[in-house]
């Protein structure tokens, strides 16, 4: 799987970053805090990509810890409190550190004078993984998994919002940073902290009883508020994306080329939704974490390809190899070739492993190719690779 073409490498050399961040929380609180951290705590010799990758590892660590203690995402729903109190505190700290490092990496690049397109590519590429990793981990804490289709649609909505942000940039050349980003990161940090202080039952305990208003209405909890606010935030993003593209002073692509990046994403959602609905093993309930992980890996791969297209100023032509097995899986389920829950489950495990290996190999290949092209090390700014001397022909 070719990560980037020679023409793409040439286009990458001309790339200039452009973004709009109008969030008061970001500009008045977070950016001053990150500037302070970079000025006083981060040494000048530390590569910005080290901060980016370390922040990602914090989120990945949280996800793996959550998987260990709550593999089937039922802990909060059943009020099991299987996660030790100190683990929640460590997860809260890790998430805060991830957010902080993600905010500091670009400032460190400017401080050291080592800003490169690779830095932005790594930052946003790993953010595409972080989007669903932290969503599933937070869902484990608050108990969203008690409503499997709610968890599925919110996860789809979160990754769709992330994708649309970069779709905007593909069409306008400008990254419009959503107001909800920093608030959501601080919210997730608070979720883990509250889980450590009061247990996961804190999120499912009733706050308000509405049954007196209507017999079908139930007691409202923090979980219900979390679900409603998530849906509201998710529904706002497509509207804002269309507004940003339509109102942009210059659009980089016509309607067809501008719309094309959405096609593989729509196909991905269609195949996974059918699989979740028609699954003989009822995977959304029996293996919801694995199913959402598979979806997240496919999403991250498509997103990275879109980011490469917009950073290299090329028309997006997605390599959909990561989606290739999905039509066959859907067809096998629809035509009755996969009827056994055990077979369905092993197919899911196989596809998830395939997607993980493909995406990791794509990312490593992409980073290595760019590093070789611009003659840098990914995780060091104190030295550069020695140029390879051409051998003299005898």
Phi, psi and omega in degrees: 000110182289121184284321181204139183276163174304321177296324178295322177296321177293319178294327180296327181294338182263001188289139174231130182284137177217129181213162176231119178233101183255011182290124177299321179298317180294311186284326185266337185240302190289313182297317175300322178295316179294321176301319179297316180297315181294323183289320190250342188240340185255119183293153185295335184276352185279126182292138178303325181293336175295318178297316180301312184289323178296320177298319177296319180297328176299315180291319179297320177299315177302318181296316181291322176296316178299319179297321181296314184274336185219067186296327183256012174060036180245000186303307184291323181297321181267004181054047184278329182051047183281348179270124177301150184303317183295332179294319177299319179296320177295321179293322177297315178296318181297320180292319178298318179295322178299314178297319181294313180296324178295327178279338185269339189298316179294324179290324176294323178297318179289325178296320182271352183070026183244036177289129177221158175302330179300321180300313179294321180298316178294318181301305184285328177295315178289330175298328179294331173284318183299327184304313182270333177300312182287332178295313181292321180295316178295323179298326177297323183286316187271346175096019180298333182297347174294344176237084190305318182286333173294315177300317181297312184291325177292318177298316176299320180295321180296312181290328175297316179300318179296315182297318181296328177300318179279336172295321174302313183294324177301324183269334185245340184083002183234135176267112178269107183281126184289146178297331187284348189298300183297322178298319181293324179294318177291327178295315180295320175303318180291325179301312180294322179296315179293324177297323178290323182284318190238355183086162183290342178293346177301326184277339181256355178292140183292137175255325186213133180260115181257005184296337179290335179278324178204136187296335180275349179278151184240186179285139182267134178235175176299326177303315180295321178296319178300317181294313182296313181295327177297315180295319180298314179298318181295319182291335180288328188296312179301321179297314181295324180297314179297318179298315181297320181288315182295323184271359180295138180296334180215130175255134187278342185222153174289181186299312185294308180295327179289328182276334188306323179300339181281340186298307179297328179293317178298318178298318179300312179299320182297313182293316181291324178295318177297317180299315180297322183284317188262001185304126175298332181267003185050057189301330182296332177265313187282328181218048184300321181296318181291318179299316180290330175294317178298315177299317181297320179295317178297317178300313182298322179295315178296321181294317179299321178295323177294318180298319178298317180299315183285331179282337180260003179058040179248153174295132185286121173230092188291137170273109189264031181302324182292339178268349188305319180289339189297317177299324180290321177295314179298318179296319180297322178288316183295319184270007172083014177283334176245102180240344182275130175302324180295317179295317178302317181295316180291329174297318178298313179300318180296317181293320180298317177296317177301313181295321180295313181296318181295315183290319179296317179296323177297313182296315179297316179299317180297313181295315180297319181296317180291319178301317179294324183291319183258006173058059176224163167268148182291319189244024177214138176241003181268354178208164178231154180296148175286133177297140179281120182284140177287132179286137178284135178283138179278000000 
